[in-house]
Amino acid sequence: MSGDGFYLPSTFTREEEEKIIEKVARLIVRSGMEVPATMFLQMISPISYMGAHFGLLILAPLLPLFGDRMENLIAFFSKRENVEKVIERVEALKKESEEKSRTQ
Protein backbone atom coordinates (compact mmCIF):
# COMPACT_ATOMS: atom_id res chain seq x y z
CA MET A 1 0.00 0.00 0.00
CA SER A 2 1.38 3.38 -0.91
CA GLY A 3 1.30 6.41 1.36
CA ASP A 4 -1.89 7.80 -0.18
CA GLY A 5 -3.94 4.70 0.62
CA PHE A 6 -4.07 3.12 -2.84
CA TYR A 7 -2.75 -0.34 -3.50
CA LEU A 8 -0.32 -0.77 -6.37
CA PRO A 9 0.38 -4.41 -7.09
CA SER A 10 4.09 -4.05 -7.70
CA THR A 11 6.97 -1.68 -8.03
CA PHE A 12 9.69 -1.90 -10.63
CA THR A 13 13.39 -1.30 -10.70
CA ARG A 14 14.67 1.19 -13.27
CA GLU A 15 15.93 -1.69 -15.43
CA GLU A 16 12.54 -3.43 -15.37
CA GLU A 17 10.82 -0.19 -16.34
CA GLU A 18 13.23 0.28 -19.24
CA LYS A 19 12.55 -3.28 -20.45
CA ILE A 20 8.79 -2.70 -20.37
CA ILE A 21 9.13 0.65 -22.16
CA GLU A 22 11.24 -0.94 -24.88
CA LYS A 23 8.92 -3.93 -25.28
CA VAL A 24 5.74 -1.83 -25.47
CA ALA A 25 7.29 0.73 -27.82
CA ARG A 26 8.64 -1.94 -30.18
CA LEU A 27 5.24 -3.69 -30.24
CA ILE A 28 3.54 -0.41 -31.16
CA VAL A 29 6.03 0.41 -33.93
CA ARG A 30 6.08 -3.15 -35.30
CA SER A 31 2.29 -3.10 -35.62
CA GLY A 32 2.34 0.28 -37.38
CA MET A 33 0.18 1.92 -34.72
CA GLU A 34 2.52 4.78 -33.81
CA VAL A 35 0.08 7.64 -34.42
CA PRO A 36 -3.03 6.15 -32.75
CA ALA A 37 -1.01 4.79 -29.83
CA THR A 38 0.77 8.11 -29.29
CA MET A 39 -2.54 9.97 -29.37
CA PHE A 40 -4.08 7.51 -26.94
CA LEU A 41 -1.13 7.64 -24.56
CA GLN A 42 -1.13 11.45 -24.64
CA MET A 43 -4.85 11.45 -23.83
CA ILE A 44 -4.52 9.10 -20.87
CA SER A 45 -1.32 10.60 -19.49
CA PRO A 46 -3.01 13.20 -17.23
CA ILE A 47 -5.33 10.59 -15.72
CA SER A 48 -3.03 7.56 -15.80
CA TYR A 49 -2.82 7.25 -12.01
CA MET A 50 -6.57 7.45 -11.54
CA GLY A 51 -7.19 5.25 -14.58
CA ALA A 52 -4.86 2.56 -13.27
CA HIS A 53 -6.81 2.27 -10.05
CA PHE A 54 -10.10 2.34 -11.89
CA GLY A 55 -8.73 -0.44 -14.10
CA LEU A 56 -7.84 -2.47 -11.02
CA LEU A 57 -11.37 -2.04 -9.73
CA ILE A 58 -13.06 -3.01 -13.00
CA LEU A 59 -10.67 -5.81 -13.96
CA ALA A 60 -10.30 -7.31 -10.48
CA PRO A 61 -12.43 -10.40 -11.24
CA LEU A 62 -10.43 -11.09 -14.41
CA LEU A 63 -6.92 -10.46 -13.09
CA PRO A 64 -6.34 -14.06 -11.96
CA LEU A 65 -6.80 -15.16 -15.58
CA PHE A 66 -3.82 -13.03 -16.64
CA GLY A 67 -1.64 -13.73 -13.62
CA ASP A 68 0.66 -10.94 -12.48
CA ARG A 69 1.11 -9.66 -16.00
CA MET A 70 -1.98 -7.41 -16.09
CA GLU A 71 -1.41 -6.10 -12.57
CA ASN A 72 2.16 -5.25 -13.48
CA LEU A 73 1.09 -3.34 -16.60
CA ILE A 74 -1.52 -1.42 -14.63
CA ALA A 75 1.05 -0.53 -11.99
CA PHE A 76 3.54 0.46 -14.67
CA PHE A 77 1.12 2.78 -16.47
CA SER A 78 -0.07 4.33 -13.22
CA LYS A 79 3.10 6.44 -13.28
CA ARG A 80 2.68 9.37 -15.68
CA GLU A 81 6.40 9.53 -16.39
CA ASN A 82 6.31 5.95 -17.72
CA VAL A 83 3.57 6.92 -20.16
CA GLU A 84 5.72 9.83 -21.35
CA LYS A 85 8.77 7.56 -21.70
CA VAL A 86 6.80 5.11 -23.86
CA ILE A 87 5.68 7.98 -26.12
CA GLU A 88 9.26 9.25 -26.44
CA ARG A 89 10.58 5.76 -27.23
CA VAL A 90 7.86 5.15 -29.85
CA GLU A 91 8.78 8.42 -31.54
CA ALA A 92 12.49 7.54 -31.47
CA LEU A 93 11.90 4.06 -32.92
CA LYS A 94 9.65 5.48 -35.64
CA LYS A 95 12.34 7.99 -36.57
CA GLU A 96 14.97 5.22 -36.68
CA SER A 97 12.67 3.11 -38.84
CA GLU A 98 12.05 5.98 -41.28
CA GLU A 99 15.78 6.73 -41.55
CA LYS A 100 16.57 3.08 -42.16
CA SER A 101 13.93 2.81 -44.90
CA ARG A 102 15.27 5.98 -46.59
CA THR A 103 18.81 4.60 -46.79
CA GLN A 104 17.68 1.35 -48.41
N, C-alpha and C positions, 0 to 999 in steps of 0.2 A: 504494500500500500504506500502510495506516495504521500508527501506532506499535506496535500490539499484534499485528501480523503478519497481519491479515485484509485482504483486498482488497475495497474498496468501489468499484463501477464509476464513480461520479461524486459530486461534491459540488455543492451548490446555493448560490446566493446567497440572501439573505433574501427578496428579491422573488420569486425562482423558487419558493421554499418556500411563500410566501403564495399564489401562483397555484395551485399543486398542492392546497393545503389547500382553497382556495375551490372548485376544480373538483370534487374528490372529495366535499366536503360537499354541494355543490349536486346532484350526481348521486345521492347517497344520499337526500336530502330529496325530490327530484323523483320518485324511484321509490317513495317511501313506505316505505322500509326503515330509518327512523330508529332504532327500538327494536332490531331484530336487529343492525344494523350497530354501534350503540353498545355493545351487549353483547359482540359479537365483538371490537371494538377494545379494550374494557376487559380482555377475557380475554387478548389477545395482547400487551398493552402491556408486562407484566413480561418477556416473552421475545422482544420484537421484534428485538433485536439478534441474538440467537442464531438466531431464526427466519429472519431475512433471509439469513444465511449458509447456513443449511440449505436455504433456497429456491434460492439460487444453485447449490448443489451438485446438488440434484434437477433443477432446470430448465435446467441448463447446456446439455444437447443441444438444447433447444427455443428458447433465447434468440435465436439468429440469425433465427428466424422472426418474432419480434416487434421486431427491431431494438433500438435503445437504450431503447425505451420501458419494457420490462419491467425491465431492469437499473436504470433510473432510479427506478422505483417501489419496487423492492426496497431500493435505497440510501436512498430517502426514508423508508420505513417502518422502516428499521433504527435510526432515532433515536427513542427513546421520547417525547421532547418533541413530535415531529411527530404521533405517534399521539394524544397528549393534545390537541394543537391542533385536529386534525380532529374529535375528539369535542366539544370546546367549540364549534366552528363549526357542527356539525350541530345541537347543542342551540339555539344562537342562531338559526339559520335556521328551525328548527321553531317556535320561539317567535314569530318574526316572521310566519311563515305562519299560525299560529293567531290572532294578533292581527288580521291582515289579513282573515281569514275571519270573525271576529267583527264587524268594523266594516261588513261588506257585507251 
